[in-house]
Amino acid sequence: MPFLFLLLPLAALATFGASLLIPGNFAFNLVSGVALIGAVIASVHHAEVIAHRIGEPFGTLMLALSVTIIEVALIVSMMMLADGADKATLARDTIFSTIMIIANGVIGLCLLVGGIMHREQSHLVEGAGPSLSVLVTLATLTLVLPSFTTSAPGSSYTTAQLAFDAVASLALWGVFIFGQTVRHRDYFLPPSHVDDEATHASPPSAREAWISFALLLVSLVSVVGLAKALSPSIEAAVASAGAPQAVIGIAIAMLVLAPETLAALRSAMANRLQTSMNLALGSALASIGLTIPAVALVSVWMGLPLVLGLEGKDLVLLVLTFVVSAITLGSARTTIMQGAVHLVIFAAFLFLALVP
């Protein structure tokens, strides 16, 4: 294992530990930013080592699951510390931002870069189609229906409705994982004609894989911890620019999703678009399937307010994203055109977050 990828996670973790003791200033924030980038690069490397050892789609699933579990812990901790309206809408804004970043930003970038480098790329519709159907269902139950139900005021669920949403989200995510890893694993493997050097390289030993697993966890904890440590500086920058508060959630979500984004992009550049799709769609599904049960439990247990329903502008963007995604994923072959469309929607999401 290269020494650099052993050093980066430990240095990032040390920087995160120092951030708990040292008051933030420009110089230290700059160091934290560099450490964050290093942790992202290291996490992708170690995830790829594990993926090569255990095979697809388990490798991409491990990275997505690891990031999401830590992201859930971050959301829950911020819910307990936030105040007022920010506390009530934090989970909704984070989940919506995650879907838009992954479904448009990550997938769009992978399709564009992959199309530029390889002209056309392919993936299995048998895997992408069911993944998208689960994502549409989870997002509708969680982010759309609360705005139309009548039992609770505003865009909220009653306790019974919230419990149903939590159980349904966890159940659907569990069925998806069973299909992806057991019953229909072949639907999530790269097409047989896609080949690259990594396929023929000798797999790492069990010892190397376990070391990479430990360092992956260290890297992901450092990514989320440093993102949280940098959030006050991000908040101050947003406030000084007069931008809406929703921009803070977008910025933090981008930092937390950076490992998955880089891993998906590297796979697309290596002509492994199926791996990119597994990682992107799996991350979006885990974001809802694991976040909602955890958030619902905390909300009911601690009596915290929870607003889940999207407002009009965001609802339109979500519907547009799913319509375009259905067209994109309904074809087994992709080009730069699909990537450009998704990136334009992502740009609209960012622009309208700044200028609502």
Helices and strands as residue ranges (DSSP letters): H 3-19, H 26-54, H 58-81, H 84-100, I 101-106, H 107-118, E 121-122, H 125-139, I 140-144, G 145-147, H 159-178, I 179-183, G 185-188, H 197-200, H 206-241, H 246-256, H 258-269, H 273-302, H 312-329, E 333-334, H 336-354
